[in-house]
Amino acid sequence: MSKKLGLNIGGRRFDVDVDDQFAFFLDKEMRKDFNIDGNNDLKSLLHAYVRKNHELYLQEQKIEEITKKLEI
């Protein structure tokens, strides 16, 4: 099954269909990064993109650190 999540950016509505299991997580994250009930400007979208990529970068650094410890 899938669930539809939506967001207004630059005065336009964007909807995505995602798997039910992922929808809860994505909805929670979107609520942290965006105004779910109102409009979001492009600057908000860029900031969210940079924040999420920074989180990914930190996760990858941590994975590398753990992998190195396991190799010893």
C-alpha positions in Angstrom: 0.0 0.0 0.0 1.0 3.6 -0.4 0.2 6.9 1.2 0.2 10.3 -0.3 2.1 13.1 1.4 2.1 16.7 0.1 3.9 19.9 0.5 3.4 23.4 -0.8 6.5 25.0 -2.3 6.6 28.3 -4.1 2.8 28.4 -4.2 2.5 25.0 -5.8 1.3 21.8 -4.3 3.6 18.7 -4.7 2.3 15.3 -3.7 4.3 12.0 -3.5 3.1 8.5 -3.0 5.3 6.5 -0.6 5.1 3.1 1.0 3.1 3.0 4.2 6.1 1.9 6.3 8.2 4.8 5.0 5.3 7.3 5.2 5.3 7.7 9.0 9.0 8.4 9.0 8.9 10.8 6.1 5.9 12.7 7.5 7.8 13.2 10.8 10.9 14.4 9.0 8.9 16.7 6.7 7.2 18.3 9.7 10.6 19.1 11.2 11.9 20.7 8.0 8.8 22.4 6.5 5.6 24.3 7.2 3.2 21.4 6.4 0.1 23.5 6.6 1.4 26.5 4.7 3.6 27.6 1.8 7.4 27.0 1.8 9.8 29.1 -0.3 12.7 27.7 -2.3 15.1 28.8 0.4 13.4 26.5 2.9 13.7 23.6 0.4 17.4 24.3 -0.1 18.1 24.5 3.7 16.3 21.2 4.2 18.3 19.6 1.4 21.6 20.8 2.9 20.6 19.7 6.4 19.6 16.2 5.2 22.8 15.8 3.3 24.8 16.9 6.3 23.0 14.2 8.4 23.9 11.7 5.7 27.5 12.8 5.7 27.7 12.4 9.5 26.1 8.9 9.2 28.6 7.8 6.6 31.5 9.1 8.8 30.2 7.1 11.7 29.8 4.0 9.6 33.4 4.3 8.4 34.6 4.8 12.0 32.7 1.7 13.1 33.9 -0.3 10.1 37.5 0.6 10.9 37.0 -0.6 14.5 35.6 -3.9 13.4 38.6 -4.5 11.0 41.1 -4.3 13.9 
